Structure formats: structure tokens, C-alpha cells
């Protein structure tokens, strides 16, 4: 699988909590829908940190 990261300059608004994240309030993944490169994923505790981009087919 070919993954890549996005720089902070490439990060648009519109993040949402992943449906696979629990409701415990600590560890959450955020995803960004409708991004042309695939599905960006980041850690909600470090939104300024690295963002991985998965191919849409791989994320599904």
C-alpha cells in the first residue's frame, strides 16, 4: 500500500471523529472526507502532528 503524509499547509478544515474511535474520550482518530489524495487520518490529541493519507480502496 502506498501511503503518504500531508504537511500542515495542506490540511483543510472539516475533520470528523472516526466511527471506529470509542467514546472513552482519550484516543480518537479523525478522518477527512472527500480529499482528492485519499483518506487523511490524524490523532485528535495532536492535530498539528503527522497526518497519514490512505488510498480510498485501502481505507475501505
PQR file with spaces between the fields and no chain letter, atoms N, CA, C, O and H, PARSE charges and radii, in Angstrom:
ATOM       1  N    UNK     1       0.840   -1.162    0.000 -0.4000 1.5000
ATOM       2  CA   UNK     1       0.000    0.000    0.000 -0.0000 2.0000
ATOM       3  C    UNK     1       0.892    1.235    0.000  0.5500 1.7000
ATOM       4  O    UNK     1       1.896    1.288    0.711 -0.5500 1.4000
ATOM       5  N    UNK     2       0.525    2.207   -0.788 -0.4000 1.5000
ATOM       6  CA   UNK     2       1.281    3.448   -0.847 -0.0000 2.0000
ATOM       7  C    UNK     2       0.575    4.488    0.007  0.5500 1.7000
ATOM       8  O    UNK     2      -0.526    4.928   -0.322 -0.5500 1.4000
ATOM       9  H    UNK     2      -0.290    2.164   -1.365  0.4000 1.0000
ATOM      10  N    UNK     3       1.208    4.876    1.097 -0.4000 1.5000
ATOM      11  CA   UNK     3       0.673    5.899    1.976 -0.0000 2.0000
ATOM      12  C    UNK     3       1.587    7.107    1.891  0.5500 1.7000
ATOM      13  O    UNK     3       2.733    6.988    1.455 -0.5500 1.4000
ATOM      14  H    UNK     3       2.102    4.519    1.364  0.4000 1.0000
ATOM      15  N    UNK     4       1.103    8.249    2.296 -0.4000 1.5000
ATOM      16  CA   UNK     4       1.937    9.427    2.370 -0.0000 2.0000
ATOM      17  C    UNK     4       1.428   10.314    3.487  0.5500 1.7000
ATOM      18  O    UNK     4       0.353   10.078    4.039 -0.5500 1.4000
ATOM      19  H    UNK     4       0.173    8.345    2.650  0.4000 1.0000
ATOM      20  N    UNK     5       2.180   11.305    3.808 -0.4000 1.5000
ATOM      21  CA   UNK     5       1.784   12.248    4.834 -0.0000 2.0000
ATOM      22  C    UNK     5       1.500   13.601    4.212  0.5500 1.7000
ATOM      23  O    UNK     5       1.958   13.893    3.107 -0.5500 1.4000
ATOM      24  H    UNK     5       3.052   11.497    3.359  0.4000 1.0000
ATOM      25  N    UNK     6       0.750   14.421    4.915 -0.4000 1.5000
ATOM      26  CA   UNK     6       0.451   15.773    4.476 -0.0000 2.0000
ATOM      27  C    UNK     6       1.129   16.757    5.411  0.5500 1.7000
ATOM      28  O    UNK     6       1.228   16.506    6.613 -0.5500 1.4000
ATOM      29  H    UNK     6       0.378   14.184    5.812  0.4000 1.0000
ATOM      30  N    UNK     7       1.590   17.856    4.880 -0.4000 1.5000
ATOM      31  CA   UNK     7       2.137   18.911    5.729 -0.0000 2.0000
ATOM      32  C    UNK     7       0.978   19.718    6.294  0.5500 1.7000
ATOM      33  O    UNK     7      -0.144   19.644    5.793 -0.5500 1.4000
ATOM      34  H    UNK     7       1.510   18.059    3.904  0.4000 1.0000
ATOM      35  N    UNK     8       1.253   20.484    7.333 -0.4000 1.5000
ATOM      36  CA   UNK     8       0.206   21.304    7.943 -0.0000 2.0000
ATOM      37  C    UNK     8      -0.409   22.277    6.946  0.5500 1.7000
ATOM      38  O    UNK     8      -1.588   22.610    7.059 -0.5500 1.4000
ATOM      39  H    UNK     8       2.164   20.544    7.740  0.4000 1.0000
ATOM      40  N    UNK     9       0.363   22.732    5.985 -0.4000 1.5000
ATOM      41  CA   UNK     9      -0.150   23.677    4.993 -0.0000 2.0000
ATOM      42  C    UNK     9      -1.217   23.041    4.107  0.5500 1.7000
ATOM      43  O    UNK     9      -2.039   23.744    3.520 -0.5500 1.4000
ATOM      44  H    UNK     9       1.321   22.462    5.894  0.4000 1.0000
ATOM      45  N    UNK    10      -1.205   21.719    4.010 -0.4000 1.5000
ATOM      46  CA   UNK    10      -2.165   21.027    3.151 -0.0000 2.0000
ATOM      47  C    UNK    10      -3.436   20.613    3.888  0.5500 1.7000
ATOM      48  O    UNK    10      -4.352   20.068    3.274 -0.5500 1.4000
ATOM      49  H    UNK    10      -0.537   21.147    4.486  0.4000 1.0000
ATOM      50  N    UNK    11      -3.504   20.864    5.202 -0.4000 1.5000
ATOM      51  CA   UNK    11      -4.615   20.355    5.999 -0.0000 2.0000
ATOM      52  C    UNK    11      -5.812   21.293    5.980  0.5500 1.7000
ATOM      53  O    UNK    11      -5.769   22.354    6.602 -0.5500 1.4000
ATOM      54  H    UNK    11      -2.760   21.307    5.701  0.4000 1.0000
ATOM      55  N    UNK    12      -6.874   20.928    5.284 -0.4000 1.5000
ATOM      56  CA   UNK    12      -8.079   21.759    5.266 -0.0000 2.0000
ATOM      57  C    UNK    12      -8.933   21.518    6.519  0.5500 1.7000
ATOM      58  O    UNK    12      -8.618   20.664    7.347 -0.5500 1.4000
ATOM      59  H    UNK    12      -6.909   20.066    4.778  0.4000 1.0000
ATOM      60  N    UNK    13      -9.995   22.274    6.633 -0.4000 1.5000
ATOM      61  CA   UNK    13     -10.954   22.078    7.723 -0.0000 2.0000
ATOM      62  C    UNK    13     -11.916   20.962    7.353  0.5500 1.7000
ATOM      63  O    UNK    13     -11.914   20.496    6.213 -0.5500 1.4000
ATOM      64  H    UNK    13     -10.250   22.968    5.960  0.4000 1.0000
ATOM      65  N    UNK    14     -12.732   20.529    8.296 -0.4000 1.5000
ATOM      66  CA   UNK    14     -13.755   19.533    8.017 -0.0000 2.0000
ATOM      67  C    UNK    14     -13.469   18.162    8.591  0.5500 1.7000
ATOM      68  O    UNK    14     -14.079   17.181    8.165 -0.5500 1.4000
ATOM      69  H    UNK    14     -12.734   20.907    9.222  0.4000 1.0000
ATOM      70  N    UNK    15     -12.561   18.067    9.544 -0.4000 1.5000
ATOM      71  CA   UNK    15     -12.241   16.784   10.161 -0.0000 2.0000
ATOM      72  C    UNK    15     -13.422   16.291   10.984  0.5500 1.7000
ATOM      73  O    UNK    15     -14.187   17.084   11.534 -0.5500 1.4000
ATOM      74  H    UNK    15     -12.065   18.864    9.891  0.4000 1.0000
ATOM      75  N    UNK    16     -13.560   14.968   11.061 -0.4000 1.5000
ATOM      76  CA   UNK    16     -14.587   14.361   11.903 -0.0000 2.0000
ATOM      77  C    UNK    16     -13.981   13.180   12.641  0.5500 1.7000
ATOM      78  O    UNK    16     -12.975   12.618   12.207 -0.5500 1.4000
ATOM      79  H    UNK    16     -12.938   14.325   10.614  0.4000 1.0000
ATOM      80  N    UNK    17     -14.588   12.809   13.747 -0.4000 1.5000
ATOM      81  CA   UNK    17     -14.126   11.673   14.530 -0.0000 2.0000
ATOM      82  C    UNK    17     -14.470   10.390   13.774  0.5500 1.7000
ATOM      83  O    UNK    17     -15.585   10.237   13.276 -0.5500 1.4000
ATOM      84  H    UNK    17     -15.405   13.265   14.100  0.4000 1.0000
ATOM      85  N    UNK    18     -13.525    9.485   13.692 -0.4000 1.5000
ATOM      86  CA   UNK    18     -13.753    8.213   13.020 -0.0000 2.0000
ATOM      87  C    UNK    18     -14.811    7.408   13.755  0.5500 1.7000
ATOM      88  O    UNK    18     -14.874    7.435   14.984 -0.5500 1.4000
ATOM      89  H    UNK    18     -12.619    9.609   14.096  0.4000 1.0000
ATOM      90  N    UNK    19     -15.629    6.703   13.017 -0.4000 1.5000
ATOM      91  CA   UNK    19     -16.657    5.855   13.634 -0.0000 2.0000
ATOM      92  C    UNK    19     -16.036    4.699   14.406  0.5500 1.7000
ATOM      93  O    UNK    19     -16.721    4.061   15.206 -0.5500 1.4000
ATOM      94  H    UNK    19     -15.578    6.681   12.018  0.4000 1.0000
ATOM      95  N    UNK    20     -14.766    4.417   14.189 -0.4000 1.5000
ATOM      96  CA   UNK    20     -14.080    3.346   14.907 -0.0000 2.0000
ATOM      97  C    UNK    20     -13.450    3.826   16.212  0.5500 1.7000
ATOM      98  O    UNK    20     -12.918    3.016   16.972 -0.5500 1.4000
ATOM      99  H    UNK    20     -14.209    4.936   13.540  0.4000 1.0000
ATOM     100  N    UNK    21     -13.501    5.118   16.479 -0.4000 1.5000
ATOM     101  CA   UNK    21     -12.982    5.644   17.740 -0.0000 2.0000
ATOM     102  C    UNK    21     -14.034    5.431   18.820  0.5500 1.7000
ATOM     103  O    UNK    21     -15.231    5.566   18.568 -0.5500 1.4000
ATOM     104  H    UNK    21     -13.933    5.775   15.862  0.4000 1.0000
ATOM     105  N    UNK    22     -13.588    5.104   20.000 -0.4000 1.5000
ATOM     106  CA   UNK    22     -14.507    4.873   21.097 -0.0000 2.0000
ATOM     107  C    UNK    22     -15.011    6.167   21.712  0.5500 1.7000
ATOM     108  O    UNK    22     -14.614    7.256   21.299 -0.5500 1.4000
ATOM     109  H    UNK    22     -12.616    4.995   20.205  0.4000 1.0000
ATOM     110  N    UNK    23     -15.878    6.044   22.690 -0.4000 1.5000
ATOM     111  CA   UNK    23     -16.435    7.202   23.381 -0.0000 2.0000
ATOM     112  C    UNK    23     -15.749    7.448   24.722  0.5500 1.7000
ATOM     113  O    UNK    23     -16.263    8.204   25.547 -0.5500 1.4000
ATOM     114  H    UNK    23     -16.200    5.159   23.026  0.4000 1.0000
ATOM     115  N    UNK    24     -14.604    6.825   24.947 -0.4000 1.5000
ATOM     116  CA   UNK    24     -13.903    6.980   26.213 -0.0000 2.0000
ATOM     117  C    UNK    24     -13.276    8.352   26.360  0.5500 1.7000
ATOM     118  O    UNK    24     -12.951    8.762   27.475 -0.5500 1.4000
ATOM     119  H    UNK    24     -14.187    6.211   24.277  0.4000 1.0000
ATOM     120  N    UNK    25     -13.100    9.067   25.269 -0.4000 1.5000
ATOM     121  CA   UNK    25     -12.605   10.425   25.328 -0.0000 2.0000
ATOM     122  C    UNK    25     -11.093   10.592   25.274  0.5500 1.7000
ATOM     123  O    UNK    25     -10.616   11.719   25.407 -0.5500 1.4000
ATOM     124  H    UNK    25     -13.364    8.735   24.364  0.4000 1.0000
ATOM     125  N    UNK    26     -10.333    9.557   25.089 -0.4000 1.5000
ATOM     126  CA   UNK    26      -8.889    9.703   25.085 -0.0000 2.0000
ATOM     127  C    UNK    26      -8.279    9.577   23.710  0.5500 1.7000
ATOM     128  O    UNK    26      -7.793   10.559   23.148 -0.5500 1.4000
ATOM     129  H    UNK    26     -10.720    8.642   24.981  0.4000 1.0000
ATOM     130  N    UNK    27      -8.299    8.403   23.178 -0.4000 1.5000
ATOM     131  CA   UNK    27      -7.641    8.128   21.905 -0.0000 2.0000
ATOM     132  C    UNK    27      -8.661    8.155   20.779  0.5500 1.7000
ATOM     133  O    UNK    27      -9.521    7.278   20.687 -0.5500 1.4000
ATOM     134  H    UNK    27      -8.693    7.606   23.635  0.4000 1.0000
ATOM     135  N    UNK    28      -8.564    9.155   19.931 -0.4000 1.5000
ATOM     136  CA   UNK    28      -9.502    9.268   18.815 -0.0000 2.0000
ATOM     137  C    UNK    28      -8.741    9.499   17.514  0.5500 1.7000
ATOM     138  O    UNK    28      -7.740   10.214   17.462 -0.5500 1.4000
ATOM     139  H    UNK    28      -7.866    9.868   20.005  0.4000 1.0000
ATOM     140  N    UNK    29      -9.250    8.875   16.491 -0.4000 1.5000
ATOM     141  CA   UNK    29      -8.766    9.149   15.140 -0.0000 2.0000
ATOM     142  C    UNK    29      -9.737   10.106   14.486  0.5500 1.7000
ATOM     143  O    UNK    29     -10.951    9.993   14.652 -0.5500 1.4000
ATOM     144  H    UNK    29     -10.063    8.295   16.534  0.4000 1.0000
ATOM     145  N    UNK    30      -9.192   11.044   13.745 -0.4000 1.5000
ATOM     146  CA   UNK    30     -10.017   11.936   12.958 -0.0000 2.0000
ATOM     147  C    UNK    30      -9.733   11.667   11.486  0.5500 1.7000
ATOM     148  O    UNK    30      -8.591   11.414   11.102 -0.5500 1.4000
ATOM     149  H    UNK    30      -8.206   11.136   13.610  0.4000 1.0000
ATOM     150  N    UNK    31     -10.768   11.722   10.675 -0.4000 1.5000
ATOM     151  CA   UNK    31     -10.626   11.499    9.239 -0.0000 2.0000
ATOM     152  C    UNK    31     -11.205   12.700    8.499  0.5500 1.7000
ATOM     153  O    UNK    31     -12.020   13.451    9.035 -0.5500 1.4000
ATOM     154  H    UNK    31     -11.696   11.927   10.987  0.4000 1.0000
ATOM     155  N    UNK    32     -10.769   12.858    7.272 -0.4000 1.5000
ATOM     156  CA   UNK    32     -11.235   13.950    6.428 -0.0000 2.0000
ATOM     157  C    UNK    32     -11.845   13.345    5.179  0.5500 1.7000
ATOM     158  O    UNK    32     -11.162   12.672    4.407 -0.5500 1.4000
ATOM     159  H    UNK    32     -10.107   12.247    6.836  0.4000 1.0000
ATOM     160  N    UNK    33     -13.118   13.583    4.983 -0.4000 1.5000
ATOM     161  CA   UNK    33     -13.816   13.038    3.819 -0.0000 2.0000
ATOM     162  C    UNK    33     -13.558   13.888    2.578  0.5500 1.7000
ATOM     163  O    UNK    33     -13.259   15.078    2.675 -0.5500 1.4000
ATOM     164  H    UNK    33     -13.674   14.130    5.610  0.4000 1.0000
ATOM     165  N    UNK    34     -13.676   13.271    1.435 -0.4000 1.5000
ATOM     166  CA   UNK    34     -13.619   13.947    0.129 -0.0000 2.0000
ATOM     167  C    UNK    34     -12.308   14.648   -0.157  0.5500 1.7000
ATOM     168  O    UNK    34     -12.304   15.702   -0.792 -0.5500 1.4000
ATOM     169  H    UNK    34     -13.918   12.304    1.355  0.4000 1.0000
ATOM     170  N    UNK    35     -11.206   14.098    0.291 -0.4000 1.5000
ATOM     171  CA   UNK    35      -9.899   14.662   -0.043 -0.0000 2.0000
ATOM     172  C    UNK    35      -9.434   14.006   -1.342  0.5500 1.7000
ATOM     173  O    UNK    35      -9.574   12.792   -1.483 -0.5500 1.4000
ATOM     174  H    UNK    35     -11.209   13.242    0.807  0.4000 1.0000
ATOM     175  N    UNK    36      -8.888   14.761   -2.291 -0.4000 1.5000
ATOM     176  CA   UNK    36      -8.520   14.198   -3.586 -0.0000 2.0000
ATOM     177  C    UNK    36      -7.413   13.137   -3.526  0.5500 1.7000
ATOM     178  O    UNK    36      -7.320   12.294   -4.418 -0.5500 1.4000
ATOM     179  H    UNK    36      -8.774   15.748   -2.176  0.4000 1.0000
ATOM     180  N    UNK    37      -6.579   13.170   -2.488 -0.4000 1.5000
ATOM     181  CA   UNK    37      -5.467   12.212   -2.406 -0.0000 2.0000
ATOM     182  C    UNK    37      -5.864   10.897   -1.770  0.5500 1.7000
ATOM     183  O    UNK    37      -5.112    9.927   -1.861 -0.5500 1.4000
ATOM     184  H    UNK    37      -6.654   13.855   -1.763  0.4000 1.0000
ATOM     185  N    UNK    38      -7.023   10.833   -1.126 -0.4000 1.5000
ATOM     186  CA   UNK    38      -7.451    9.618   -0.437 -0.0000 2.0000
ATOM     187  C    UNK    38      -8.142    9.972    0.862  0.5500 1.7000
ATOM     188  O    UNK    38      -8.965   10.886    0.906 -0.5500 1.4000
ATOM     189  H    UNK    38      -7.634   11.621   -1.052  0.4000 1.0000
ATOM     190  N    UNK    39      -7.806    9.238    1.935 -0.4000 1.5000
ATOM     191  CA   UNK    39      -8.430    9.457    3.239 -0.0000 2.0000
ATOM     192  C    UNK    39      -7.357    9.875    4.246  0.5500 1.7000
ATOM     193  O    UNK    39      -6.618    9.025    4.743 -0.5500 1.4000
ATOM     194  H    UNK    39      -7.137    8.495    1.899  0.4000 1.0000
ATOM     195  N    UNK    40      -7.261   11.173    4.554 -0.4000 1.5000
ATOM     196  CA   UNK    40      -6.322   11.623    5.570 -0.0000 2.0000
ATOM     197  C    UNK    40      -6.801   11.202    6.962  0.5500 1.7000
ATOM     198  O    UNK    40      -7.991   11.278    7.267 -0.5500 1.4000
ATOM     199  H    UNK    40      -7.862   11.863    4.151  0.4000 1.0000
ATOM     200  N    UNK    41      -5.861   10.759    7.799 -0.4000 1.5000
ATOM     201  CA   UNK    41      -6.153   10.310    9.160 -0.0000 2.0000
ATOM     202  C    UNK    41      -5.146   10.958   10.098  0.5500 1.7000
ATOM     203  O    UNK    41      -3.954   11.010    9.795 -0.5500 1.4000
ATOM     204  H    UNK    41      -4.895   10.698    7.551  0.4000 1.0000
ATOM     205  N    UNK    42      -5.627   11.456   11.247 -0.4000 1.5000
ATOM     206  CA   UNK    42      -4.724   12.049   12.229 -0.0000 2.0000
ATOM     207  C    UNK    42      -5.196   11.712   13.637  0.5500 1.7000
ATOM     208  O    UNK    42      -6.328   11.272   13.837 -0.5500 1.4000
ATOM     209  H    UNK    42      -6.595   11.413   11.493  0.4000 1.0000
ATOM     210  N    UNK    43      -4.325   11.921   14.597 -0.4000 1.5000
ATOM     211  CA   UNK    43      -4.608   11.721   16.009 -0.0000 2.0000
ATOM     212  C    UNK    43      -5.248   12.992   16.551  0.5500 1.7000
ATOM     213  O    UNK    43      -4.683   14.077   16.409 -0.5500 1.4000
ATOM     214  H    UNK    43      -3.405   12.278   14.434  0.4000 1.0000
ATOM     215  N    UNK    44      -6.415   12.872   17.168 -0.4000 1.5000
ATOM     216  CA   UNK    44      -7.110   14.061   17.662 -0.0000 2.0000
ATOM     217  C    UNK    44      -6.346   14.763   18.780  0.5500 1.7000
ATOM     218  O    UNK    44      -6.540   15.958   19.003 -0.5500 1.4000
ATOM     219  H    UNK    44      -6.873   11.990   17.283  0.4000 1.0000
ATOM     220  N    UNK    45      -5.480   14.036   19.485 -0.4000 1.5000
ATOM     221  CA   UNK    45      -4.699   14.644   20.560 -0.0000 2.0000
ATOM     222  C    UNK    45      -3.549   15.485   20.015  0.5500 1.7000
ATOM     223  O    UNK    45      -2.993   16.315   20.735 -0.5500 1.4000
ATOM     224  H    UNK    45      -5.322   13.065   19.303  0.4000 1.0000
ATOM     225  N    UNK    46      -3.192   15.280   18.758 -0.4000 1.5000
ATOM     226  CA   UNK    46      -2.082   16.014   18.140 -0.0000 2.0000
ATOM     227  C    UNK    46      -2.467   16.418   16.719  0.5500 1.7000
ATOM     228  O    UNK    46      -1.852   15.949   15.761 -0.5500 1.4000
ATOM     229  H    UNK    46      -3.643   14.606   18.173  0.4000 1.0000
ATOM     230  N    UNK    47      -3.472   17.277   16.566 -0.4000 1.5000
ATOM     231  CA   UNK    47      -3.935   17.632   15.224 -0.0000 2.0000
ATOM     232  C    UNK    47      -2.891   18.330   14.371  0.5500 1.7000
ATOM     233  O    UNK    47      -2.992   18.327   13.144 -0.5500 1.4000
ATOM     234  H    UNK    47      -3.971   17.658   17.344  0.4000 1.0000
ATOM     235  N    UNK    48      -1.886   18.930   15.007 -0.4000 1.5000
ATOM     236  CA   UNK    48      -0.814   19.584   14.252 -0.0000 2.0000
ATOM     237  C    UNK    48       0.285   18.607   13.886  0.5500 1.7000
ATOM     238  O    UNK    48       1.220   18.959   13.166 -0.5500 1.4000
ATOM     239  H    UNK    48      -1.804   18.932   16.003  0.4000 1.0000
ATOM     240  N    UNK    49       0.181   17.393   14.375 -0.4000 1.5000
ATOM     241  CA   UNK    49       1.194   16.368   14.118 -0.0000 2.0000
ATOM     242  C    UNK    49       1.034   15.740   12.750  0.5500 1.7000
ATOM     243  O    UNK    49       0.329   16.283   11.899 -0.5500 1.4000
ATOM     244  H    UNK    49      -0.578   17.107   14.960  0.4000 1.0000
ATOM     245  N    UNK    50       1.671   14.616   12.527 -0.4000 1.5000
ATOM     246  CA   UNK    50       1.621   13.986   11.203 -0.0000 2.0000
ATOM     247  C    UNK    50       0.219   13.518   10.840  0.5500 1.7000
ATOM     248  O    UNK    50      -0.574   13.128   11.697 -0.5500 1.4000
ATOM     249  H    UNK    50       2.243   14.175   13.218  0.4000 1.0000
ATOM     250  N    UNK    51      -0.054   13.567    9.569 -0.4000 1.5000
ATOM     251  CA   UNK    51      -1.316   13.091    9.006 -0.0000 2.0000
ATOM     252  C    UNK    51      -0.989   12.068    7.944  0.5500 1.7000
ATOM     253  O    UNK    51      -0.249   12.357    7.003 -0.5500 1.4000
ATOM     254  H    UNK    51       0.590   13.883    8.872  0.4000 1.0000
ATOM     255  N    UNK    52      -1.531   10.881    8.088 -0.4000 1.5000
ATOM     256  CA   UNK    52      -1.339    9.846    7.076 -0.0000 2.0000
ATOM     257  C    UNK    52      -2.478    9.898    6.072  0.5500 1.7000
ATOM     258  O    UNK    52      -3.619   10.191    6.430 -0.5500 1.4000
ATOM     259  H    UNK    52      -2.132   10.647    8.852  0.4000 1.0000
ATOM     260  N    UNK    53      -2.169    9.615    4.827 -0.4000 1.5000
ATOM     261  CA   UNK    53      -3.196    9.566    3.783 -0.0000 2.0000
ATOM     262  C    UNK    53      -3.209    8.157    3.223  0.5500 1.7000
ATOM     263  O    UNK    53      -2.216    7.678    2.676 -0.5500 1.4000
ATOM     264  H    UNK    53      -1.243    9.377    4.536  0.4000 1.0000
ATOM     265  N    UNK    54      -4.355    7.500    3.368 -0.4000 1.5000
ATOM     266  CA   UNK    54      -4.533    6.155    2.840 -0.0000 2.0000
ATOM     267  C    UNK    54      -5.306    6.227    1.528  0.5500 1.7000
ATOM     268  O    UNK    54      -6.182    7.075    1.358 -0.5500 1.4000
ATOM     269  H    UNK    54      -5.162    7.889    3.812  0.4000 1.0000
ATOM     270  N    UNK    55      -4.978    5.344    0.619 -0.4000 1.5000
ATOM     271  CA   UNK    55      -5.796    5.256   -0.597 -0.0000 2.0000
ATOM     272  C    UNK    55      -7.203    4.884   -0.198  0.5500 1.7000
ATOM     273  O    UNK    55      -7.397    4.111    0.740 -0.5500 1.4000
ATOM     274  H    UNK    55      -4.267    4.655    0.758  0.4000 1.0000
ATOM     275  N    UNK    56      -8.188    5.418   -0.893 -0.4000 1.5000
ATOM     276  CA   UNK    56      -9.583    5.171   -0.537 -0.0000 2.0000
ATOM     277  C    UNK    56      -9.917    3.686   -0.502  0.5500 1.7000
ATOM     278  O    UNK    56     -10.615    3.228    0.403 -0.5500 1.4000
ATOM     279  H    UNK    56      -8.030    6.045   -1.656  0.4000 1.0000
ATOM     280  N    UNK    57      -9.432    2.943   -1.464 -0.4000 1.5000
ATOM     281  CA   UNK    57      -9.718    1.497   -1.505 -0.0000 2.0000
ATOM     282  C    UNK    57      -9.099    0.782   -0.304  0.5500 1.7000
ATOM     283  O    UNK    57      -9.706   -0.139    0.243 -0.5500 1.4000
ATOM     284  H    UNK    57      -8.865    3.315   -2.199  0.4000 1.0000
ATOM     285  N    UNK    58      -7.912    1.189    0.109 -0.4000 1.5000
ATOM     286  CA   UNK    58      -7.263    0.594    1.266 -0.0000 2.0000
ATOM     287  C    UNK    58      -7.964    0.921    2.563  0.5500 1.7000
ATOM     288  O    UNK    58      -8.009    0.090    3.470 -0.5500 1.4000
ATOM     289  H    UNK    58      -7.419    1.937   -0.335  0.4000 1.0000
ATOM     290  N    UNK    59      -8.511    2.117    2.669 -0.4000 1.5000
ATOM     291  CA   UNK    59      -9.209    2.522    3.879 -0.0000 2.0000
ATOM     292  C    UNK    59     -10.533    1.770    4.006  0.5500 1.7000
ATOM     293  O    UNK    59     -10.938    1.396    5.107 -0.5500 1.4000
ATOM     294  H    UNK    59      -8.474    2.793    1.933  0.4000 1.0000
ATOM     295  N    UNK    60     -11.198    1.552    2.884 -0.4000 1.5000
ATOM     296  CA   UNK    60     -12.484    0.849    2.895 -0.0000 2.0000
ATOM     297  C    UNK    60     -12.293   -0.557    3.382  0.5500 1.7000
ATOM     298  O    UNK    60     -13.257   -1.318    3.466 -0.5500 1.4000
ATOM     299  H    UNK    60     -10.869    1.856    1.990  0.4000 1.0000
